[in-house]
Amino acid sequence: MIGFNHISFDDSLKALGPISLEEMDSIKLMNRIDSKYLTEESTLLLILADAAKAGYRVLMTEGERISPYDSIYYDTAGLNMFYDHHNRRLVRQKVRTREYVNSGDAFLEIKKKNNKGRTKKKRIHIPKEQLLDFHGDQEAVEFLDSHSEFPASSLDKVLETAFKRITLVNPAKTERLTIDTCLEFTNFRTGKRASLNNAVIIELKQDGRAGSQMKNILLDHRVKPARVSKYCIALTLTDPVAKTGRFKVKVRRIEKITGNKINVI
């Protein structure tokens, strides 16, 4: 970690019942609505206490309640995917490789957003040795060329994002919650690194036909919705040349919520 003392959530998570990955994968939210929120670690402790009282369960993988993730984002030489987001293009995509560190699984993933705000993800298994360069895997290249707006030959690694994730499910299995902490970024092009310190990014995925217990919990703790992309925030912090004006406002908001200036080295 880049010089920040993080709060431990181990004791708080022990108050939540476990759910297995197999049971988690069986939960299908067909009419899904996604919402993101920003908060900080001390508020997350209170949110987890309320989630335990409401009967939420926490995902257990390889016996652990907190899962480290390591993602490598790819883009064109001109950062087309970043600028599509910056310029508010409704139809856009991201390409990344991701390792789920606890299980050792690794994937090449394509996330596409359509003009109705819906996000769909396609992915293919890759050896974890290919996180930093998947181009030598013909199956991965063909998968990308079949599903991506940008061919594999036009893409190279730009950013690494590392974080720890907690995943919760409500008792009715109508919503899932991912909670990302300890977020750190490395820019392969500039060599700069950044940490979001005690910031927490929450993403709520819910069945649009059902009410949300978690929305009420977040409201009780004055945690408000926020549109935030880890890739875009990371590039804003670590690339002094890129056009990032729209996202600098989001960086200032993160600093205001956390009460800490973001570290860049």
Protein Blocks (a to p, Z undefined) as FASTA:
>chain_A
ZZiacddfklmmmmpccddfklmmmpccfbacdddddddfklmmmmmmmmmmnopacdde
ehiabdcddddddddfkommmmmmmnopabdcdddddddfknopacdddddddfkopacd
ddddddfklmmomklpmklmmmmmmmpmbdfklpccfbdcdddddddddfkopaccddde
hiacddfknopacdehjaccddddddfkbccfklmmmmmnopacddddfklmmmmmmmmk
bccklmmmmmmmmmmmnopacddZZ
